[in-house]
């Protein structure tokens, strides 16, 4: 089952990467970046579920206490929070860009020459 989840994660990441590299609309690029973040979340949670540490140090042993290891889920929550901050910052930049250039096409915007 871990292999299937990792394959799903890689497919989602590749779709997001294709979207980042091929799209010219900045909102589509931001959505593709979010898809890449979610692919990483799938991989983190999959690893957390199917790969457990050798010793948890609890008296009940590994089999009894493995369900309490939430490192992958904790990392996934952190990535979700970082992605939310990235979306907020990205949309603020999109609004500023739209006000300045009246376009959302990435190739038409070259602010370094002005």
Secondary structure by P-SEA (a helix, b strand, c coil): caaaaaaaaaaaaaaaaaaaaccccaaaaaaaaaaaaaaaaaaaaaaaacccccccccccccccccccccaaaaaaaaaaaaaaaaaaaaaaaaaaaaaccccccccccccccc
